[in-house]
Amino acid sequence: MFVLWTDTAPRHVEVSAPAKARKPVELIVNNVWRDEKYGTMMYGVNAAAMVIEQPRADEWTLACSDGWGVEPDFSDLVVRLVHEHGKAP
């Protein structure tokens, strides 16, 4: 597991996985945020939510609500994931 914080992470991140795996690998993505009052990582509470859209094959858009407030706000963080087959690091 690794966490990317929007306030410190670069705007573009590439993650590589072994090209020749014996079986498909599952990718799990969680919408988490830092509770600055207690210094903890939070997820899945209050207005936390994520809308996942797949505009085309091997590309996903994740619209995430950060959990603050009463209703989800899916403009809090928008992430684009792209799976590029066979791209060498």
Residue pairs with C-beta under 8 A, 6 or more apart in sequence:
3 32
3 41
4 13
5 34
6 77
16 89
17 25
19 86
19 88
29 50
29 62
29 81
30 43
31 43
31 48
31 49
31 50
31 62
31 64
31 65
31 66
31 67
31 77
32 41
32 42
32 43
33 41
33 42
33 43
33 66
33 67
34 40
34 41
34 42
35 41
35 42
42 48
42 67
43 67
44 67
45 67
46 67
46 68
46 69
46 70
47 65
47 66
47 67
47 68
47 69
47 70
47 71
47 72
47 73
48 65
48 66
48 67
48 72
49 64
49 65
49 72
49 74
50 62
50 63
50 64
50 65
51 62
51 63
51 74
52 60
52 61
52 62
53 60
53 61
53 63
54 60
54 61
55 61
58 82
58 83
58 84
58 85
59 80
59 81
59 82
59 83
60 80
60 81
61 78
61 79
61 80
61 81
62 78
62 79
62 80
62 81
63 74
63 75
63 77
63 78
64 74
64 76
64 77
64 78
64 79
65 72
65 73
65 74
65 76
66 73
66 76
66 77
